[in-house]
Amino acid sequence: MLRNQLSVLVGPSGVGKSSLLNKLDANLQLKVGTLSDVERGRHTTTTAALVKWAFGGHIVDTPGMRQFDIAEMESDELEAYFKEFRDRVRGCRFPDCTHIHEVGCAIRAAVEADEIFVERYESYVKIFEECKEKERTRYS
């Protein structure tokens, strides 16, 4: 899945992102830290770096993040952040489709046809629900 693609690896500090990349491509030889570095709050990876895979494509190795916040994201904009949704959205039956419960949803049809990974769709649904909850509390 990574071959000839541009991918980004993001996650909490100290979980082994660089170690995983080194296992996937031994030629990378990315610097890795120890758990004691994490306990002291030191990041081994301090800036995002674009790295070329030996097998084709690129990966962006990123510093660890403390948290992910969707505060500025609106639920009706979320579909634009999922590149595999973009060309299919026009095929939805309703222009305001949430891609969760509507009959005639092109996104759900693509998931059922294994054209969109179910894990990506489940991620979309989870983030959509988080956005809706923030909107309810923000506008109430």
A tleap script that builds the chain and sets N, CA, C and O, in Angstrom:
source leaprc.protein.ff14SB
mol = sequence {
  NMET LEU ARG ASN GLN LEU SER VAL LEU VAL
  GLY PRO SER GLY VAL GLY LYS SER SER LEU
  LEU ASN LYS LEU ASP ALA ASN LEU GLN LEU
  LYS VAL GLY THR LEU SER ASP VAL GLU ARG
  GLY ARG HIE THR THR THR THR ALA ALA LEU
  VAL LYS TRP ALA PHE GLY GLY HIE ILE VAL
  ASP THR PRO GLY MET ARG GLN PHE ASP ILE
  ALA GLU MET GLU SER ASP GLU LEU GLU ALA
  TYR PHE LYS GLU PHE ARG ASP ARG VAL ARG
  GLY CYS ARG PHE PRO ASP CYS THR HIE ILE
  HIE GLU VAL GLY CYS ALA ILE ARG ALA ALA
  VAL GLU ALA ASP GLU ILE PHE VAL GLU ARG
  TYR GLU SER TYR VAL LYS ILE PHE GLU GLU
  CYS LYS GLU LYS GLU ARG THR ARG TYR CSER
}
set mol.1.N position { 0.813 -1.202 0.000 }
set mol.1.CA position { 0.000 0.000 0.000 }
set mol.1.C position { 0.860 1.271 0.000 }
set mol.1.O position { 0.407 2.316 -0.467 }
set mol.2.N position { 2.063 1.199 0.504 }
set mol.2.CA position { 2.933 2.371 0.589 }
set mol.2.C position { 3.727 2.621 -0.693 }
set mol.2.O position { 4.159 3.744 -0.952 }
set mol.3.N position { 3.912 1.587 -1.481 }
set mol.3.CA position { 4.745 1.680 -2.687 }
set mol.3.C position { 4.217 2.757 -3.632 }
set mol.3.O position { 3.031 2.792 -3.959 }
set mol.4.N position { 5.126 3.632 -4.062 }
set mol.4.CA position { 4.830 4.700 -5.026 }
set mol.4.C position { 3.734 5.652 -4.550 }
set mol.4.O position { 3.023 6.241 -5.364 }
set mol.5.N position { 3.603 5.799 -3.253 }
set mol.5.CA position { 2.634 6.719 -2.656 }
set mol.5.C position { 3.375 7.742 -1.805 }
set mol.5.O position { 4.539 7.544 -1.454 }
set mol.6.N position { 2.703 8.822 -1.480 }
set mol.6.CA position { 3.190 9.765 -0.485 }
set mol.6.C position { 2.347 9.522 0.761 }
set mol.6.O position { 1.128 9.690 0.729 }
set mol.7.N position { 2.982 9.133 1.846 }
set mol.7.CA position { 2.282 8.804 3.083 }
set mol.7.C position { 2.831 9.649 4.220 }
set mol.7.O position { 3.943 10.170 4.136 }
set mol.8.N position { 2.047 9.783 5.281 }
set mol.8.CA position { 2.465 10.519 6.468 }
set mol.8.C position { 2.218 9.622 7.671 }
set mol.8.O position { 1.149 9.025 7.801 }
set mol.9.N position { 3.200 9.529 8.541 }
set mol.9.CA position { 3.054 8.748 9.762 }
set mol.9.C position { 2.946 9.720 10.928 }
set mol.9.O position { 3.873 10.483 11.200 }
set mol.10.N position { 1.817 9.687 11.606 }
set mol.10.CA position { 1.541 10.605 12.703 }
set mol.10.C position { 1.096 9.789 13.902 }
set mol.10.O position { 0.387 8.794 13.753 }
set mol.11.N position { 1.508 10.204 15.088 }
set mol.11.CA position { 1.073 9.520 16.295 }
set mol.11.C position { 1.680 10.171 17.522 }
set mol.11.O position { 2.480 11.100 17.416 }
set mol.12.N position { 1.295 9.677 18.679 }
set mol.12.CA position { 1.819 10.234 19.930 }
set mol.12.C position { 3.334 10.075 20.042 }
set mol.12.O position { 3.931 9.236 19.368 }
set mol.13.N position { 3.935 10.874 20.884 }
set mol.13.CA position { 5.371 10.799 21.121 }
set mol.13.C position { 5.742 9.443 21.720 }
set mol.13.O position { 5.040 8.907 22.578 }
set mol.14.N position { 6.861 8.907 21.246 }
set mol.14.CA position { 7.427 7.720 21.869 }
set mol.14.C position { 6.767 6.399 21.567 }
set mol.14.O position { 7.046 5.414 22.250 }
set mol.15.N position { 5.897 6.336 20.566 }
set mol.15.CA position { 5.215 5.061 20.281 }
set mol.15.C position { 5.987 4.200 19.293 }
set mol.15.O position { 5.618 3.047 19.070 }
set mol.16.N position { 7.055 4.735 18.693 }
set mol.16.CA position { 7.874 3.936 17.797 }
set mol.16.C position { 7.642 4.168 16.320 }
set mol.16.O position { 7.820 3.259 15.509 }
set mol.17.N position { 7.243 5.387 15.962 }
set mol.17.CA position { 6.996 5.682 14.543 }
set mol.17.C position { 8.267 5.491 13.713 }
set mol.17.O position { 8.237 4.820 12.681 }
set mol.18.N position { 9.371 6.070 14.151 }
set mol.18.CA position { 10.633 5.933 13.411 }
set mol.18.C position { 11.122 4.492 13.439 }
set mol.18.O position { 11.664 4.011 12.444 }
set mol.19.N position { 10.947 3.803 14.541 }
set mol.19.CA position { 11.350 2.387 14.624 }
set mol.19.C position { 10.556 1.556 13.625 }
set mol.19.O position { 11.120 0.680 12.969 }
set mol.20.N position { 9.277 1.812 13.501 }
set mol.20.CA position { 8.446 1.094 12.540 }
set mol.20.C position { 8.929 1.358 11.113 }
set mol.20.O position { 9.030 0.432 10.308 }
set mol.21.N position { 9.224 2.611 10.807 }
set mol.21.CA position { 9.709 2.946 9.469 }
set mol.21.C position { 11.027 2.235 9.174 }
set mol.21.O position { 11.236 1.753 8.060 }
set mol.22.N position { 11.920 2.167 10.169 }
set mol.22.CA position { 13.185 1.460 9.986 }
set mol.22.C position { 12.964 -0.025 9.716 }
set mol.22.O position { 13.717 -0.631 8.953 }
set mol.23.N position { 11.950 -0.615 10.327 }
set mol.23.CA position { 11.638 -2.027 10.089 }
set mol.23.C position { 11.076 -2.239 8.686 }
set mol.23.O position { 11.349 -3.257 8.051 }
set mol.24.N position { 10.291 -1.277 8.204 }
set mol.24.CA position { 9.709 -1.393 6.871 }
set mol.24.C position { 10.746 -1.193 5.770 }
set mol.24.O position { 10.613 -1.746 4.678 }
set mol.25.N position { 11.779 -0.403 6.060 }
set mol.25.CA position { 12.835 -0.146 5.075 }
set mol.25.C position { 14.138 0.059 5.846 }
set mol.25.O position { 14.395 1.148 6.359 }
set mol.26.N position { 14.953 -0.982 5.926 }
set mol.26.CA position { 16.197 -0.939 6.704 }
set mol.26.C position { 17.182 0.117 6.181 }
set mol.26.O position { 18.089 0.521 6.909 }
set mol.27.N position { 17.018 0.559 4.953 }
set mol.27.CA position { 17.907 1.584 4.391 }
set mol.27.C position { 17.681 2.956 5.013 }
set mol.27.O position { 18.539 3.830 4.892 }
set mol.28.N position { 16.556 3.163 5.670 }
set mol.28.CA position { 16.248 4.494 6.211 }
set mol.28.C position { 17.199 4.906 7.322 }
set mol.28.O position { 17.693 6.034 7.326 }
set mol.29.N position { 17.460 4.018 8.254 }
set mol.29.CA position { 18.345 4.290 9.385 }
set mol.29.C position { 17.984 5.582 10.119 }
set mol.29.O position { 18.848 6.404 10.421 }
set mol.30.N position { 16.676 5.744 10.401 }
set mol.30.CA position { 16.217 6.916 11.142 }
set mol.30.C position { 16.664 6.809 12.598 }
set mol.30.O position { 16.725 5.714 13.156 }
set mol.31.N position { 16.973 7.941 13.203 }
set mol.31.CA position { 17.390 7.968 14.601 }
set mol.31.C position { 16.187 7.615 15.477 }
set mol.31.O position { 15.088 8.131 15.270 }
set mol.32.N position { 16.399 6.746 16.443 }
set mol.32.CA position { 15.348 6.377 17.386 }
set mol.32.C position { 15.836 6.637 18.800 }
set mol.32.O position { 17.032 6.573 19.083 }
set mol.33.N position { 14.892 6.930 19.683 }
set mol.33.CA position { 15.230 7.211 21.070 }
set mol.33.C position { 14.910 6.036 21.963 }
set mol.33.O position { 14.618 4.935 21.496 }
set mol.34.N position { 14.971 6.290 23.253 }
set mol.34.CA position { 14.637 5.272 24.246 }
set mol.34.C position { 13.430 5.743 25.030 }
set mol.34.O position { 13.038 6.906 24.940 }
set mol.35.N position { 12.844 4.844 25.795 }
set mol.35.CA position { 11.714 5.238 26.634 }
set mol.35.C position { 12.116 6.296 27.652 }
set mol.35.O position { 11.292 7.133 28.021 }
set mol.36.N position { 13.365 6.278 28.114 }
set mol.36.CA position { 13.781 7.299 29.077 }
set mol.36.C position { 13.771 8.689 28.432 }
set mol.36.O position { 13.509 9.683 29.109 }
set mol.37.N position { 14.055 8.764 27.124 }
set mol.37.CA position { 13.960 10.050 26.425 }
set mol.37.C position { 12.530 10.564 26.461 }
set mol.37.O position { 12.293 11.749 26.697 }
set mol.38.N position { 11.574 9.666 26.225 }
set mol.38.CA position { 10.160 10.047 26.227 }
set mol.38.C position { 9.734 10.497 27.613 }
set mol.38.O position { 9.021 11.490 27.757 }
set mol.39.N position { 10.171 9.767 28.636 }
set mol.39.CA position { 9.812 10.126 30.008 }
set mol.39.C position { 10.336 11.499 30.380 }
set mol.39.O position { 9.718 12.209 31.174 }
set mol.40.N position { 11.480 11.880 29.808 }
set mol.40.CA position { 12.039 13.209 30.073 }
set mol.40.C position { 11.429 14.266 29.166 }
set mol.40.O position { 11.751 15.447 29.290 }
set mol.41.N position { 10.537 13.849 28.239 }
set mol.41.CA position { 9.868 14.800 27.366 }
set mol.41.C position { 10.670 15.212 26.159 }
set mol.41.O position { 10.358 16.215 25.517 }
set mol.42.N position { 11.720 14.439 25.835 }
set mol.42.CA position { 12.547 14.778 24.678 }
set mol.42.C position { 12.046 14.025 23.449 }
set mol.42.O position { 11.759 12.829 23.510 }
set mol.43.N position { 11.948 14.735 22.350 }
set mol.43.CA position { 11.565 14.127 21.079 }
set mol.43.C position { 12.830 13.716 20.329 }
set mol.43.O position { 13.779 14.496 20.235 }
set mol.44.N position { 12.846 12.499 19.798 }
set mol.44.CA position { 13.952 12.097 18.933 }
set mol.44.C position { 13.766 12.733 17.563 }
set mol.44.O position { 14.705 13.302 17.006 }
set mol.45.N position { 12.562 12.637 17.020 }
set mol.45.CA position { 12.235 13.295 15.756 }
set mol.45.C position { 11.728 14.691 16.111 }
set mol.45.O position { 10.708 14.832 16.786 }
set mol.46.N position { 12.438 15.715 15.659 }
set mol.46.CA position { 12.080 17.080 16.059 }
set mol.46.C position { 11.415 17.879 14.953 }
set mol.46.O position { 10.750 18.877 15.229 }
set mol.47.N position { 11.583 17.458 13.704 }
set mol.47.CA position { 10.920 18.133 12.591 }
set mol.47.C position { 10.410 17.074 11.621 }
set mol.47.O position { 10.925 15.957 11.575 }
set mol.48.N position { 9.399 17.436 10.856 }
set mol.48.CA position { 8.892 16.513 9.835 }
set mol.48.C position { 9.949 16.378 8.742 }
set mol.48.O position { 10.580 17.358 8.346 }
set mol.49.N position { 10.130 15.149 8.265 }
set mol.49.CA position { 11.123 14.902 7.220 }
set mol.49.C position { 10.514 14.033 6.131 }
set mol.49.O position { 9.884 13.014 6.413 }
set mol.50.N position { 10.708 14.448 4.880 }
set mol.50.CA position { 10.273 13.663 3.736 }
set mol.50.C position { 11.380 12.657 3.425 }
set mol.50.O position { 12.518 13.036 3.149 }
set mol.51.N position { 11.032 11.377 3.472 }
set mol.51.CA position { 12.015 10.308 3.299 }
set mol.51.C position { 11.598 9.443 2.115 }
set mol.51.O position { 10.422 9.112 1.968 }
set mol.52.N position { 12.556 9.079 1.277 }
set mol.52.CA position { 12.273 8.243 0.104 }
set mol.52.C position { 12.400 6.772 0.494 }
set mol.52.O position { 13.401 6.355 1.077 }
set mol.53.N position { 11.371 5.993 0.164 }
set mol.53.CA position { 11.410 4.550 0.381 }
set mol.53.C position { 12.328 3.908 -0.653 }
set mol.53.O position { 12.392 4.378 -1.789 }
set mol.54.N position { 13.037 2.849 -0.285 }
set mol.54.CA position { 13.855 2.089 -1.237 }
set mol.54.C position { 12.962 1.400 -2.266 }
set mol.54.O position { 13.393 1.162 -3.394 }
set mol.55.N position { 11.735 1.081 -1.896 }
set mol.55.CA position { 10.812 0.359 -2.780 }
set mol.55.C position { 9.901 1.286 -3.579 }
set mol.55.O position { 8.984 0.815 -4.251 }
set mol.56.N position { 10.138 2.597 -3.516 }
set mol.56.CA position { 9.364 3.562 -4.299 }
set mol.56.C position { 8.370 4.323 -3.463 }
set mol.56.O position { 7.678 3.745 -2.625 }
set mol.57.N position { 8.297 5.597 -3.682 }
set mol.57.CA position { 7.388 6.456 -2.931 }
set mol.57.C position { 8.106 7.181 -1.811 }
set mol.57.O position { 9.325 7.086 -1.674 }
set mol.58.N position { 7.334 7.910 -1.008 }
set mol.58.CA position { 7.894 8.705 0.078 }
set mol.58.C position { 7.030 8.569 1.330 }
set mol.58.O position { 5.842 8.254 1.260 }
set mol.59.N position { 7.657 8.814 2.467 }
set mol.59.CA position { 6.964 8.842 3.757 }
set mol.59.C position { 7.402 10.116 4.470 }
set mol.59.O position { 8.565 10.512 4.386 }
set mol.60.N position { 6.475 10.750 5.168 }
set mol.60.CA position { 6.827 11.887 6.005 }
set mol.60.C position { 6.860 11.381 7.436 }
set mol.60.O position { 5.833 10.978 7.982 }
set mol.61.N position { 8.041 11.402 8.045 }
set mol.61.CA position { 8.213 11.034 9.443 }
set mol.61.C position { 8.011 12.313 10.248 }
set mol.61.O position { 8.701 13.307 10.023 }
set mol.62.N position { 7.076 12.288 11.172 }
set mol.62.CA position { 6.715 13.497 11.915 }
set mol.62.C position { 7.096 13.383 13.385 }
set mol.62.O position { 7.185 12.277 13.918 }
set mol.63.N position { 7.322 14.523 14.047 }
set mol.63.CA position { 7.533 14.482 15.490 }
set mol.63.C position { 6.252 14.003 16.175 }
set mol.63.O position { 5.162 14.112 15.614 }
set mol.64.N position { 6.391 13.484 17.364 }
set mol.64.CA position { 5.219 13.047 18.118 }
set mol.64.C position { 4.307 14.201 18.434 }
set mol.64.O position { 4.748 15.341 18.588 }
set mol.65.N position { 3.035 13.896 18.528 }
set mol.65.CA position { 2.072 14.938 18.860 }
set mol.65.C position { 1.463 14.645 20.218 }
set mol.65.O position { 1.343 13.490 20.626 }
set mol.66.N position { 1.093 15.672 20.889 }
set mol.66.CA position { 0.491 15.535 22.214 }
set mol.66.C position { -1.002 15.242 22.121 }
set mol.66.O position { -1.527 14.420 22.872 }
set mol.67.N position { -1.686 15.918 21.195 }
set mol.67.CA position { -3.118 15.697 21.024 }
set mol.67.C position { -3.555 16.153 19.650 }
set mol.67.O position { -2.851 16.905 18.977 }
set mol.68.N position { -4.729 15.689 19.238 }
set mol.68.CA position { -5.313 16.059 17.958 }
set mol.68.C position { -6.624 16.743 18.265 }
set mol.68.O position { -7.461 16.187 18.976 }
set mol.69.N position { -6.821 17.956 17.736 }
set mol.69.CA position { -8.033 18.702 18.048 }
set mol.69.C position { -8.756 19.073 16.760 }
set mol.69.O position { -8.155 19.613 15.830 }
set mol.70.N position { -10.028 18.783 16.717 }
set mol.70.CA position { -10.834 19.093 15.544 }
set mol.70.C position { -11.681 20.339 15.773 }
set mol.70.O position { -12.718 20.515 15.133 }
set mol.71.N position { -11.246 21.192 16.675 }
set mol.71.CA position { -12.038 22.356 17.071 }
set mol.71.C position { -12.443 23.237 15.899 }
set mol.71.O position { -13.554 23.768 15.888 }
set mol.72.N position { -11.586 23.402 14.930 }
set mol.72.CA position { -11.868 24.306 13.820 }
set mol.72.C position { -12.555 23.628 12.641 }
set mol.72.O position { -12.914 24.298 11.673 }
set mol.73.N position { -12.742 22.329 12.702 }
set mol.73.CA position { -13.308 21.580 11.583 }
set mol.73.C position { -14.825 21.459 11.737 }
set mol.73.O position { -15.320 21.109 12.809 }
set mol.74.N position { -15.555 21.750 10.663 }
set mol.74.CA position { -17.004 21.595 10.648 }
set mol.74.C position { -17.353 20.244 10.038 }
set mol.74.O position { -16.667 19.780 9.128 }
set mol.75.N position { -18.409 19.613 10.528 }
set mol.75.CA position { -18.787 18.284 10.052 }
set mol.75.C position { -19.076 18.268 8.551 }
set mol.75.O position { -18.782 17.282 7.875 }
set mol.76.N position { -19.647 19.345 8.029 }
set mol.76.CA position { -19.987 19.354 6.604 }
set mol.76.C position { -18.768 19.596 5.697 }
set mol.76.O position { -18.897 19.545 4.474 }
set mol.77.N position { -17.598 19.857 6.275 }
set mol.77.CA position { -16.364 20.020 5.514 }
set mol.77.C position { -15.492 18.765 5.566 }
set mol.77.O position { -14.533 18.643 4.804 }
set mol.78.N position { -15.815 17.850 6.448 }
set mol.78.CA position { -14.953 16.709 6.735 }
set mol.78.C position { -14.677 15.843 5.511 }
set mol.78.O position { -13.557 15.361 5.343 }
set mol.79.N position { -15.663 15.639 4.662 }
set mol.79.CA position { -15.483 14.757 3.502 }
set mol.79.C position { -14.323 15.202 2.618 }
set mol.79.O position { -13.703 14.371 1.954 }
set mol.80.N position { -14.023 16.490 2.599 }
set mol.80.CA position { -12.940 17.014 1.761 }
set mol.80.C position { -11.566 16.551 2.251 }
set mol.80.O position { -10.602 16.570 1.485 }
set mol.81.N position { -11.465 16.139 3.505 }
set mol.81.CA position { -10.200 15.685 4.067 }
set mol.81.C position { -9.921 14.212 3.761 }
set mol.81.O position { -8.839 13.710 4.066 }
set mol.82.N position { -10.883 13.524 3.166 }
set mol.82.CA position { -10.732 12.117 2.812 }
set mol.82.C position { -10.642 12.032 1.291 }
set mol.82.O position { -11.660 12.058 0.600 }
set mol.83.N position { -9.413 11.929 0.772 }
set mol.83.CA position { -9.197 12.033 -0.672 }
set mol.83.C position { -9.963 10.971 -1.446 }
set mol.83.O position { -10.363 11.215 -2.585 }
set mol.84.N position { -10.175 9.797 -0.856 }
set mol.84.CA position { -10.902 8.749 -1.560 }
set mol.84.C position { -12.396 9.035 -1.650 }
set mol.84.O position { -13.110 8.341 -2.375 }
set mol.85.N position { -12.881 10.042 -0.929 }
set mol.85.CA position { -14.288 10.446 -0.982 }
set mol.85.C position { -14.528 11.462 -2.107 }
set mol.85.O position { -15.606 11.487 -2.701 }
set mol.86.N position { -13.540 12.284 -2.393 }
set mol.86.CA position { -13.723 13.490 -3.212 }
set mol.86.C position { -14.424 13.237 -4.545 }
set mol.86.O position { -15.397 13.919 -4.867 }
set mol.87.N position { -13.951 12.279 -5.313 }
set mol.87.CA position { -14.549 12.038 -6.626 }
set mol.87.C position { -15.889 11.321 -6.548 }
set mol.87.O position { -16.629 11.292 -7.530 }
set mol.88.N position { -16.206 10.752 -5.414 }
set mol.88.CA position { -17.439 9.970 -5.276 }
set mol.88.C position { -18.611 10.780 -4.702 }
set mol.88.O position { -19.769 10.398 -4.869 }
set mol.89.N position { -18.316 11.875 -4.039 }
set mol.89.CA position { -19.349 12.674 -3.368 }
set mol.89.C position { -20.453 13.093 -4.332 }
set mol.89.O position { -21.630 13.106 -3.971 }
set mol.90.N position { -20.068 13.436 -5.565 }
set mol.90.CA position { -21.062 13.858 -6.564 }
set mol.90.C position { -22.073 12.758 -6.861 }
set mol.90.O position { -23.181 13.040 -7.320 }
set mol.91.N position { -21.699 11.504 -6.604 }
set mol.91.CA position { -22.594 10.384 -6.872 }
set mol.91.C position { -23.619 10.133 -5.788 }
set mol.91.O position { -24.478 9.266 -5.946 }
set mol.92.N position { -23.552 10.873 -4.686 }
set mol.92.CA position { -24.524 10.697 -3.612 }
set mol.92.C position { -25.889 11.217 -4.051 }
set mol.92.O position { -25.986 12.183 -4.808 }
set mol.93.N position { -26.920 10.574 -3.572 }
set mol.93.CA position { -28.294 10.923 -3.945 }
set mol.93.C position { -28.696 12.314 -3.456 }
set mol.93.O position { -29.426 13.031 -4.140 }
set mol.94.N position { -28.216 12.688 -2.275 }
set mol.94.CA position { -28.595 13.973 -1.672 }
set mol.94.C position { -27.376 14.882 -1.578 }
set mol.94.O position { -26.292 14.419 -1.222 }
set mol.95.N position { -27.534 16.186 -1.894 }
set mol.95.CA position { -26.390 17.097 -1.861 }
set mol.95.C position { -25.824 17.318 -0.455 }
set mol.95.O position { -24.660 17.695 -0.317 }
set mol.96.N position { -26.623 17.092 0.584 }
set mol.96.CA position { -26.154 17.280 1.955 }
set mol.96.C position { -25.904 15.943 2.654 }
set mol.96.O position { -26.053 15.841 3.872 }
set mol.97.N position { -25.530 14.932 1.896 }
set mol.97.CA position { -25.298 13.585 2.415 }
set mol.97.C position { -24.199 13.608 3.476 }
set mol.97.O position { -23.139 14.197 3.268 }
set mol.98.N position { -24.459 12.969 4.605 }
set mol.98.CA position { -23.442 12.849 5.653 }
set mol.98.C position { -22.591 11.602 5.463 }
set mol.98.O position { -21.558 11.445 6.114 }
set mol.99.N position { -23.028 10.712 4.567 }
set mol.99.CA position { -22.337 9.463 4.260 }
set mol.99.C position { -22.407 8.474 5.427 }
set mol.99.O position { -21.540 7.613 5.574 }
set mol.100.N position { -23.435 8.606 6.242 }
set mol.100.CA position { -23.568 7.723 7.394 }
set mol.100.C position { -24.851 6.905 7.333 }
set mol.100.O position { -24.816 5.695 7.561 }
set mol.101.N position { -25.986 7.538 7.030 }
set mol.101.CA position { -27.256 6.797 7.102 }
set mol.101.C position { -28.141 6.951 5.866 }
set mol.101.O position { -29.177 6.293 5.768 }
set mol.102.N position { -27.753 7.802 4.927 }
set mol.102.CA position { -28.602 8.101 3.781 }
set mol.102.C position { -28.642 6.942 2.770 }
set mol.102.O position { -27.632 6.294 2.497 }
set mol.103.N position { -29.835 6.709 2.233 }
set mol.103.CA position { -30.007 5.742 1.148 }
set mol.103.C position { -29.452 6.382 -0.124 }
set mol.103.O position { -29.686 7.565 -0.373 }
set mol.104.N position { -28.725 5.620 -0.922 }
set mol.104.CA position { -28.178 6.154 -2.160 }
set mol.104.C position { -26.862 6.889 -1.979 }
set mol.104.O position { -26.496 7.719 -2.811 }
set mol.105.N position { -26.154 6.594 -0.910 }
set mol.105.CA position { -24.866 7.245 -0.643 }
set mol.105.C position { -23.763 6.545 -1.433 }
set mol.105.O position { -23.550 5.341 -1.285 }
set mol.106.N position { -23.069 7.306 -2.270 }
set mol.106.CA position { -21.997 6.748 -3.092 }
set mol.106.C position { -20.786 6.332 -2.253 }
set mol.106.O position { -20.062 5.408 -2.623 }
set mol.107.N position { -20.570 7.003 -1.145 }
set mol.107.CA position { -19.440 6.666 -0.274 }
set mol.107.C position { -19.674 5.314 0.378 }
set mol.107.O position { -18.797 4.450 0.361 }
set mol.108.N position { -20.858 5.132 0.953 }
set mol.108.CA position { -21.172 3.840 1.593 }
set mol.108.C position { -21.158 2.715 0.569 }
set mol.108.O position { -20.723 1.607 0.880 }
set mol.109.N position { -21.627 2.981 -0.648 }
set mol.109.CA position { -21.601 1.967 -1.704 }
set mol.109.C position { -20.158 1.589 -2.041 }
set mol.109.O position { -19.861 0.417 -2.276 }
set mol.110.N position { -19.266 2.575 -2.065 }
set mol.110.CA position { -17.851 2.305 -2.353 }
set mol.110.C position { -17.208 1.494 -1.231 }
set mol.110.O position { -16.353 0.648 -1.495 }
set mol.111.N position { -17.604 1.740 0.005 }
set mol.111.CA position { -17.092 0.949 1.133 }
set mol.111.C position { -17.559 -0.498 0.990 }
set mol.111.O position { -16.771 -1.432 1.142 }
set mol.112.N position { -18.839 -0.671 0.698 }
set mol.112.CA position { -19.395 -2.021 0.539 }
set mol.112.C position { -18.771 -2.765 -0.641 }
set mol.112.O position { -18.698 -3.994 -0.624 }
set mol.113.N position { -18.324 -2.041 -1.656 }
set mol.113.CA position { -17.696 -2.650 -2.840 }
set mol.113.C position { -16.176 -2.785 -2.669 }
set mol.113.O position { -15.471 -3.115 -3.623 }
set mol.114.N position { -15.673 -2.531 -1.454 }
set mol.114.CA position { -14.240 -2.599 -1.155 }
set mol.114.C position { -13.406 -1.633 -1.998 }
set mol.114.O position { -12.239 -1.900 -2.286 }
set mol.115.N position { -14.012 -0.508 -2.391 }
set mol.115.CA position { -13.280 0.521 -3.125 }
set mol.115.C position { -12.718 1.572 -2.171 }
set mol.115.O position { -11.808 2.318 -2.532 }
set mol.116.N position { -13.257 1.629 -0.961 }
set mol.116.CA position { -12.749 2.475 0.124 }
set mol.116.C position { -12.526 1.547 1.303 }
set mol.116.O position { -13.406 0.760 1.651 }
set mol.117.N position { -11.351 1.634 1.921 }
set mol.117.CA position { -11.061 0.785 3.076 }
set mol.117.C position { -12.050 1.071 4.202 }
set mol.117.O position { -12.316 2.228 4.528 }
set mol.118.N position { -12.587 0.016 4.786 }
set mol.118.CA position { -13.571 0.161 5.853 }
set mol.118.C position { -12.978 0.918 7.048 }
set mol.118.O position { -13.690 1.656 7.729 }
set mol.119.N position { -11.681 0.736 7.301 }
set mol.119.CA position { -11.031 1.446 8.406 }
set mol.119.C position { -11.040 2.956 8.174 }
set mol.119.O position { -11.224 3.729 9.114 }
set mol.120.N position { -10.844 3.373 6.930 }
set mol.120.CA position { -10.893 4.806 6.602 }
set mol.120.C position { -12.306 5.337 6.800 }
set mol.120.O position { -12.495 6.429 7.336 }
set mol.121.N position { -13.296 4.566 6.368 }
set mol.121.CA position { -14.685 4.988 6.532 }
set mol.121.C position { -15.034 5.080 8.022 }
set mol.121.O position { -15.672 6.043 8.449 }
set mol.122.N position { -14.621 4.090 8.807 }
set mol.122.CA position { -14.899 4.125 10.248 }
set mol.122.C position { -14.233 5.320 10.906 }
set mol.122.O position { -14.796 5.913 11.826 }
set mol.123.N position { -13.041 5.680 10.446 }
set mol.123.CA position { -12.364 6.873 10.948 }
set mol.123.C position { -13.174 8.118 10.617 }
set mol.123.O position { -13.335 8.999 11.462 }
set mol.124.N position { -13.686 8.193 9.389 }
set mol.124.CA position { -14.533 9.314 8.977 }
set mol.124.C position { -15.750 9.424 9.901 }
set mol.124.O position { -16.063 10.508 10.394 }
set mol.125.N position { -16.430 8.302 10.133 }
set mol.125.CA position { -17.648 8.311 10.963 }
set mol.125.C position { -17.320 8.793 12.367 }
set mol.125.O position { -18.053 9.608 12.927 }
set mol.126.N position { -16.231 8.303 12.940 }
set mol.126.CA position { -15.851 8.704 14.303 }
set mol.126.C position { -15.562 10.204 14.374 }
set mol.126.O position { -16.039 10.893 15.276 }
set mol.127.N position { -14.784 10.699 13.424 }
set mol.127.CA position { -14.459 12.135 13.423 }
set mol.127.C position { -15.707 12.961 13.152 }
set mol.127.O position { -15.885 14.018 13.757 }
set mol.128.N position { -16.576 12.501 12.253 }
set mol.128.CA position { -17.830 13.202 11.961 }
set mol.128.C position { -18.660 13.347 13.242 }
set mol.128.O position { -19.177 14.424 13.538 }
set mol.129.N position { -18.780 12.249 13.995 }
set mol.129.CA position { -19.562 12.292 15.234 }
set mol.129.C position { -18.934 13.239 16.252 }
set mol.129.O position { -19.649 13.940 16.967 }
set mol.130.N position { -17.594 13.267 16.324 }
set mol.130.CA position { -16.922 14.205 17.222 }
set mol.130.C position { -17.178 15.650 16.802 }
set mol.130.O position { -17.406 16.515 17.647 }
set mol.131.N position { -17.140 15.907 15.501 }
set mol.131.CA position { -17.432 17.255 14.989 }
set mol.131.C position { -18.862 17.665 15.341 }
set mol.131.O position { -19.093 18.781 15.807 }
set mol.132.N position { -19.812 16.772 15.122 }
set mol.132.CA position { -21.221 17.075 15.421 }
set mol.132.C position { -21.406 17.378 16.903 }
set mol.132.O position { -22.145 18.296 17.258 }
set mol.133.N position { -20.749 16.624 17.764 }
set mol.133.CA position { -20.855 16.862 19.202 }
set mol.133.C position { -20.283 18.227 19.566 }
set mol.133.O position { -20.879 18.952 20.362 }
set mol.134.N position { -19.145 18.583 19.000 }
set mol.134.CA position { -18.572 19.913 19.257 }
set mol.134.C position { -19.505 21.011 18.759 }
set mol.134.O position { -19.660 22.044 19.410 }
set mol.135.N position { -20.128 20.784 17.595 }
set mol.135.CA position { -21.065 21.767 17.050 }
set mol.135.C position { -22.287 21.916 17.957 }
set mol.135.O position { -22.772 23.028 18.163 }
set mol.136.N position { -22.777 20.824 18.488 }
set mol.136.CA position { -23.944 20.889 19.398 }
set mol.136.C position { -23.619 21.700 20.642 }
set mol.136.O position { -24.422 22.524 21.078 }
set mol.137.N position { -22.427 21.466 21.220 }
set mol.137.CA position { -22.068 22.193 22.443 }
set mol.137.C position { -21.702 23.647 22.122 }
set mol.137.O position { -21.949 24.542 22.929 }
set mol.138.N position { -21.118 23.878 20.955 }
set mol.138.CA position { -20.715 25.234 20.570 }
set mol.138.C position { -21.925 26.117 20.300 }
set mol.138.O position { -21.932 27.293 20.665 }
set mol.139.N position { -22.953 25.554 19.659 }
set mol.139.CA position { -24.097 26.359 19.241 }
set mol.139.C position { -25.292 26.252 20.185 }
set mol.139.O position { -26.372 26.756 19.877 }
set mol.140.N position { -25.107 25.600 21.329 }
set mol.140.CA position { -26.252 25.504 22.263 }
set mol.140.C position { -26.129 26.494 23.393 }
set mol.140.O position { -26.998 26.550 24.263 }
savepdb mol mol.pdb
quit
